[in-house]
Amino acid sequence: MPRPAEGCLDGQVHRFAVRAYFEDTDLSGVVYHANYLRWFERARSDLLRVLGIDQRAVHEAGEGAYAVSDLTIRYAAPARLDDHVLIETHAEDIGAASCRLLQKAFRVEPEGAPVLLSEMRVRVGFVGRDGRPRRQPAPWRAAFASFLASAPETP
């Protein structure tokens, strides 16, 4: 069975492609605002896989999991049914128990520059089974530190 397409690292950025399907839209054919959160989440999960972070194994071992602790989102333009959308993720900060990321969604036009649809800053924290913050596994911090080292400066 063919494997689905995955995102990729390009030095400073992780790129992940999605398409706006009918189920993503409201009655007017515009992507419903909450679906951007789903797309951003898929891109973050893919980023972890690309970095070699095995969330499932750590979760199943009872060590913990990432949880969103804070986010801000801004909508700039609407995505519409059947649009090709590219999610770009940049690391902004890595701490002992959390990571802060900047994610942007762009409509990819066959010709012309990509159009910014939405951008989100999100902080994810590593939490134990009890829901309390704890240090991320050392290999995870190292993977994020490597990604952060290649990330652009943020304003």
C-alpha positions as CSV (number, residue, x, y, z in Angstrom):
1,M,0.0,0.0,0.0
2,P,1.5,3.4,-0.9
3,R,2.5,5.6,2.0
4,P,0.9,9.0,2.3
5,A,2.9,12.1,1.5
6,E,4.8,13.6,4.5
7,G,6.2,17.0,5.2
8,C,9.8,17.9,5.0
9,L,12.5,20.0,6.7
10,D,14.1,22.7,4.7
11,G,16.7,24.0,7.1
12,Q,14.8,26.8,8.8
13,V,11.3,25.5,8.2
14,H,9.1,22.4,8.2
15,R,6.6,22.3,5.3
16,F,3.4,20.3,5.2
17,A,0.8,20.3,2.4
18,V,-3.0,20.0,2.8
19,R,-5.9,20.5,0.5
20,A,-9.2,22.1,1.4
21,Y,-11.9,19.5,1.1
22,F,-15.6,19.9,1.2
23,E,-15.7,18.7,4.8
24,D,-13.4,21.6,5.7
25,T,-15.8,24.3,4.5
26,D,-19.0,26.0,5.6
27,L,-22.0,26.5,3.4
28,S,-20.3,29.2,1.4
29,G,-17.3,27.1,0.4
30,V,-14.9,28.9,2.7
31,V,-12.8,26.9,5.1
32,Y,-14.3,27.0,8.6
33,H,-12.0,28.8,11.0
34,A,-11.4,25.8,13.4
35,N,-10.1,23.6,10.6
36,Y,-6.9,25.7,10.5
37,L,-6.2,24.4,14.1
38,R,-6.5,20.8,12.7
39,W,-4.2,21.6,9.8
40,F,-1.6,23.2,12.2
41,E,-1.9,20.2,14.5
42,R,-1.2,17.8,11.6
43,A,1.8,19.8,10.6
44,R,3.2,19.8,14.2
45,S,2.7,16.0,14.4
46,D,4.4,15.5,11.1
47,L,7.3,17.8,12.3
48,L,7.8,15.5,15.3
49,R,7.9,12.4,13.1
50,V,10.4,14.2,10.7
51,L,12.6,15.1,13.7
52,G,12.6,11.4,14.8
53,I,10.4,12.0,17.9
54,D,8.2,9.0,18.6
55,Q,5.2,10.4,20.5
56,R,3.3,7.2,20.6
57,A,6.1,5.1,22.2
58,V,6.7,7.7,25.0
59,H,2.9,8.0,25.6
60,E,2.4,4.3,25.7
61,A,5.4,4.0,28.1
62,G,3.5,6.4,30.4
63,E,6.1,9.0,30.3
64,G,4.0,11.9,29.0
65,A,2.8,13.8,26.0
66,Y,2.6,17.3,24.5
67,A,-0.3,19.5,25.3
68,V,-1.1,22.9,23.9
69,S,-0.8,25.5,26.7
70,D,-1.2,28.7,24.8
71,L,-2.0,29.9,21.3
72,T,-2.9,33.0,19.3
73,I,-4.2,32.8,15.8
74,R,-4.8,35.5,13.2
75,Y,-6.8,35.0,10.0
76,A,-5.6,37.0,7.0
77,A,-7.5,35.6,4.0
78,P,-10.0,32.8,3.4
79,A,-9.1,29.4,2.1
80,R,-11.8,27.9,-0.2
81,L,-12.9,24.5,-1.4
82,D,-10.1,22.6,-3.3
83,D,-7.3,25.1,-2.4
84,H,-3.8,23.8,-2.1
85,V,-2.5,24.9,1.3
86,L,1.0,24.8,2.6
87,I,1.7,24.9,6.3
88,E,5.1,26.2,7.4
89,T,6.4,25.7,10.9
90,H,9.3,27.6,12.5
91,A,10.7,27.0,16.0
92,E,10.8,30.1,18.1
93,D,11.9,28.8,21.5
94,I,12.8,25.5,23.2
95,G,12.7,25.1,27.0
96,A,13.1,22.2,29.4
97,A,9.4,21.4,29.3
98,S,8.0,23.3,26.4
99,C,8.4,24.6,22.8
100,R,7.1,27.7,21.1
101,L,6.4,27.5,17.4
102,L,5.2,29.9,14.7
103,Q,3.0,28.3,12.0
104,K,1.7,29.9,8.8
105,A,-0.8,28.6,6.3
106,F,-0.5,29.8,2.7
107,R,-2.7,29.2,-0.3
108,V,-0.4,28.0,-3.1
109,E,-1.4,29.4,-6.4
110,P,-0.3,27.8,-9.7
111,E,1.2,31.2,-10.7
112,G,2.1,34.0,-8.5
113,A,3.2,34.4,-4.9
114,P,1.7,32.3,-2.1
115,V,-1.1,34.0,-0.2
116,L,-1.0,34.1,3.6
117,L,-4.2,32.7,5.0
118,S,-3.5,32.4,8.7
119,E,-0.7,32.4,11.2
120,M,-0.5,31.0,14.7
121,R,1.9,31.1,17.6
122,V,1.6,28.1,19.8
123,R,3.3,26.8,23.0
124,V,3.2,23.1,23.7
125,G,4.3,21.7,27.0
126,F,5.4,18.2,27.9
127,V,3.1,16.8,30.6
128,G,3.2,13.6,32.6
129,R,0.2,11.3,33.2
130,D,-0.9,13.6,36.1
131,G,-1.1,16.6,33.7
132,R,1.8,18.4,35.4
133,P,4.7,19.8,33.3
134,R,7.8,17.7,33.2
135,R,11.1,17.8,31.3
136,Q,10.9,16.7,27.7
137,P,13.0,13.6,26.9
138,A,16.6,14.7,26.2
139,P,16.6,13.3,22.6
140,W,13.5,15.4,22.0
141,R,15.1,18.6,23.3
142,A,18.1,17.9,21.2
143,A,16.0,17.4,18.1
144,F,14.2,20.7,18.7
145,A,17.4,22.5,19.6
146,S,18.8,21.4,16.2
147,F,15.6,22.6,14.4
148,L,15.7,25.9,16.4
149,A,19.4,26.5,15.6
150,S,18.5,26.7,11.9
151,A,15.4,28.8,12.5
152,P,15.2,32.5,11.5
153,E,15.1,35.3,14.0
154,T,11.6,36.4,15.0
155,P,10.5,39.9,15.7
